């Protein structure tokens, strides 16, 4: 049994390592940064509720340093914000092609300027079709996670055990 647990631990660490380079720290509110996913070249997706100011947004990037970003869109109804960073060179997220299902293990990745990438593990507890958010927005698919989300991880990625984002 010990070998199976060691193998699982190593596979989860490899999944985090695979996805970590596409996760950035988003500095767009006082006192606490959030996280974002480098979705497409120069395009970052984050949680709308974490973007409190629209100017002087910066991204702390993997490996150190920061780049300026601009807010290009936000939708409070779905809690999504899109940022643009012209000088962002880190890789974009790798997306899963497998279907997300209740019972799948899931990792949520965030990035802190202080501690770097952080991960939490849980399970997909429910998946449904389109759903109206409590803020009135419509989303294509509802995925409920059973895990602890650490401060600053809002806007981060939900990944599978291969390190690929579930979009």
Secondary structure as UniProt FT lines:
FT   HELIX           2..20
FT   TURN            21..22
FT   STRAND          23..27
FT   STRAND          34..40
FT   TURN            41..42
FT   STRAND          43..47
FT   HELIX           48..50
FT   STRAND          57..60
FT   TURN            62..63
FT   STRAND          66..75
FT   TURN            76..79
FT   STRAND          80..84
FT   TURN            86..87
FT   TURN            102..103
FT   STRAND          105..112
FT   TURN            113..115
FT   STRAND          116..128
FT   STRAND          131..132
FT   TURN            134..135
FT   STRAND          138..139
FT   STRAND          142..146
FT   TURN            151..152
FT   TURN            154..155
FT   STRAND          157..159
FT   TURN            161..162
//
